[in-house]
Amino acid sequence: MDCRVLNIFQNLDFINLITQSVLNEDDRNLVLTSAELLANNFHLILYLSESHAILLGIQPNVTRMSLKQAIGKSLRVFEQYKIQPSVFILCTNTISPSLQPLLSSTSQNSHWQITKCSMWAEKFVIISNDATFLHDAEACKHLDPLVVLAIYFSGDENQIEKLLNVGNTTMQFVHSIQ
């Protein structure tokens, strides 16, 4: 994991952005606890506080193996900290077609794909950047922060530039972290 990406993950404002997006509340005690790079370029980042756990995954191509790795990590987090995590995977390229039957849209957010997870996670969401090829500048300006992060981590310079040009505050923020 390069220094710039690690600086982003450790940034307190970034952690607050994640907390607000995932929990819809403010938990200023949430801290970066671990960051792992697994097979297939799967980054798993764990944020913990006394009452919350967020497992943030970033991967180009989400597969059944990704799901198994995230479930395994989620179970270990619960075993060690006695907190059932909220798991969010930012897919920066494609979601395997074999996962599509396991996923469903949520009324909470049109960009989120969820799967049943009550046994091993508070919630399990996959967010894909392929749902973000919007042509409406106003919609791009107010795009879900987690979708913006999926675009940022995808490295798609055209989409990043488009979001910067329309004044998307999440992209401007992440792009400014050194």
C-alpha positions as CSV (number, residue, x, y, z in Angstrom):
1,M,0.0,0.0,0.0
2,D,1.6,3.3,-1.0
3,C,2.1,6.2,1.4
4,R,-0.6,8.4,-0.3
5,V,-3.3,5.8,0.1
6,L,-2.3,5.1,3.7
7,N,-2.4,8.8,4.4
8,I,-5.9,8.9,3.0
9,F,-7.0,6.0,5.2
10,Q,-5.5,7.5,8.3
11,N,-6.9,11.1,7.7
12,L,-9.4,11.9,10.5
13,D,-11.6,13.8,8.1
14,F,-11.6,10.7,5.8
15,I,-12.5,8.5,8.7
16,N,-15.4,10.9,9.6
17,L,-16.6,10.8,5.9
18,I,-16.6,7.0,6.1
19,T,-18.4,7.1,9.4
20,Q,-21.1,9.5,8.2
21,S,-21.6,7.5,5.0
22,V,-21.8,4.1,6.6
23,L,-23.3,4.8,10.0
24,N,-25.2,8.0,9.3
25,E,-23.9,9.3,12.6
26,D,-20.8,10.9,14.1
27,D,-18.3,8.6,15.9
28,R,-15.1,10.7,16.4
29,N,-13.6,7.8,18.3
30,L,-13.3,5.6,15.3
31,V,-9.7,4.9,14.4
32,L,-7.8,3.0,11.8
33,T,-6.9,-0.3,13.4
34,S,-5.5,-2.4,10.6
35,A,-4.9,-2.3,6.9
36,E,-4.2,-5.5,5.0
37,L,-3.4,-6.3,1.3
38,L,-4.8,-9.7,0.5
39,A,-4.6,-11.8,-2.7
40,N,-6.1,-10.3,-5.9
41,N,-5.2,-6.7,-4.8
42,F,-7.9,-6.8,-2.1
43,H,-7.3,-4.1,0.5
44,L,-9.2,-4.5,3.8
45,I,-9.1,-1.6,6.2
46,L,-10.6,-1.9,9.7
47,Y,-11.8,1.1,11.7
48,L,-12.9,0.6,15.3
49,S,-14.3,2.5,18.2
50,E,-15.8,1.1,21.4
51,S,-19.2,0.7,19.8
52,H,-18.6,0.4,16.0
53,A,-16.5,-1.5,13.6
54,I,-16.3,-0.7,9.9
55,L,-14.5,-3.0,7.5
56,L,-13.8,-1.1,4.3
57,G,-12.7,-3.2,1.3
58,I,-11.3,-1.9,-1.9
59,Q,-10.9,-4.3,-4.9
60,P,-10.8,-4.0,-8.6
61,N,-12.9,-7.2,-9.3
62,V,-15.1,-8.5,-6.6
63,T,-15.5,-12.3,-6.7
64,R,-16.8,-15.1,-4.5
65,M,-13.3,-15.3,-3.0
66,S,-13.5,-11.6,-2.1
67,L,-16.8,-12.3,-0.3
68,K,-15.3,-15.3,1.6
69,Q,-12.2,-13.2,2.6
70,A,-14.5,-10.4,3.8
71,I,-16.7,-12.8,5.7
72,G,-13.7,-14.4,7.4
73,K,-12.3,-11.0,8.4
74,S,-15.7,-10.0,9.7
75,L,-16.0,-13.1,11.9
76,R,-12.4,-12.5,13.2
77,V,-13.4,-8.9,14.1
78,F,-16.4,-10.1,16.0
79,E,-14.5,-12.8,17.8
80,Q,-11.7,-10.4,18.8
81,Y,-13.7,-7.2,19.6
82,K,-17.2,-8.5,20.2
83,I,-18.6,-6.0,17.7
84,Q,-20.4,-7.0,14.5
85,P,-18.9,-4.9,11.7
86,S,-20.5,-3.0,8.9
87,V,-18.7,-4.2,5.7
88,F,-18.4,-2.0,2.7
89,I,-16.5,-3.1,-0.4
90,L,-15.7,-0.5,-3.0
91,C,-15.5,-2.3,-6.4
92,T,-13.2,-0.3,-8.7
93,N,-13.9,-2.4,-11.8
94,T,-16.4,-5.2,-12.0
95,I,-18.5,-7.4,-9.8
96,S,-18.4,-11.1,-10.8
97,P,-21.6,-12.2,-12.5
98,S,-21.7,-15.2,-10.2
99,L,-22.3,-12.8,-7.3
100,Q,-25.2,-11.0,-8.9
101,P,-27.9,-13.5,-7.6
102,L,-26.6,-12.9,-4.1
103,L,-27.0,-9.1,-4.3
104,S,-30.0,-6.9,-4.2
105,S,-30.5,-3.1,-4.4
106,T,-31.4,-1.2,-1.3
107,S,-33.9,1.6,-0.8
108,Q,-31.3,3.3,1.4
109,N,-29.1,4.1,-1.5
110,S,-29.5,3.3,-5.2
111,H,-25.7,2.7,-5.7
112,W,-25.5,0.1,-2.9
113,Q,-25.8,-3.7,-3.5
114,I,-26.5,-5.6,-0.3
115,T,-26.4,-9.2,0.6
116,K,-28.0,-11.1,3.6
117,C,-25.5,-11.1,6.4
118,S,-27.1,-11.0,9.8
119,M,-25.0,-13.9,11.0
120,W,-21.6,-12.3,10.4
121,A,-22.0,-8.5,9.8
122,E,-24.3,-5.6,10.7
123,K,-24.6,-4.9,7.0
124,F,-22.7,-6.0,3.9
125,V,-22.6,-3.6,1.0
126,I,-20.8,-3.6,-2.4
127,I,-20.5,-0.3,-4.1
128,S,-19.5,-0.4,-7.8
129,N,-18.0,2.5,-9.7
130,D,-19.6,1.2,-12.9
131,A,-22.9,2.7,-11.8
132,T,-21.4,6.2,-11.8
133,F,-21.2,7.1,-15.5
134,L,-23.6,9.9,-15.0
135,H,-24.0,12.6,-17.6
136,D,-25.8,15.0,-15.4
137,A,-23.4,17.5,-13.8
138,E,-25.7,18.2,-10.9
139,A,-26.0,14.5,-10.1
140,C,-22.2,14.1,-10.2
141,K,-21.9,17.0,-7.8
142,H,-24.0,15.2,-5.2
143,L,-22.9,11.7,-5.8
144,D,-22.8,9.2,-2.9
145,P,-19.4,9.7,-1.1
146,L,-18.6,5.9,-1.2
147,V,-19.3,5.8,-4.9
148,V,-16.9,8.8,-5.3
149,L,-14.3,6.8,-3.3
150,A,-14.7,3.8,-5.6
151,I,-14.1,6.1,-8.6
152,Y,-11.1,7.6,-6.9
153,F,-9.5,4.3,-6.1
154,S,-10.2,3.0,-9.6
155,G,-7.8,5.5,-10.9
156,D,-10.1,6.4,-13.8
157,E,-8.7,9.8,-14.6
158,N,-11.6,10.8,-16.8
159,Q,-14.2,10.2,-14.1
160,I,-12.0,11.8,-11.4
161,E,-11.5,14.9,-13.6
162,K,-15.2,15.0,-14.3
163,L,-16.0,15.0,-10.6
164,L,-13.4,17.6,-9.9
165,N,-14.7,19.8,-12.6
166,V,-18.3,19.8,-11.4
167,G,-17.2,20.6,-7.9
168,N,-17.8,17.3,-6.2
169,T,-16.7,18.0,-2.6
170,T,-15.8,14.4,-1.8
171,M,-13.5,14.1,-4.8
172,Q,-12.0,17.5,-4.1
173,F,-11.3,16.5,-0.5
174,V,-9.8,13.1,-1.3
175,H,-7.7,14.5,-4.1
176,S,-6.3,17.2,-1.7
177,I,-5.0,14.7,0.9
178,Q,-1.2,14.4,0.6
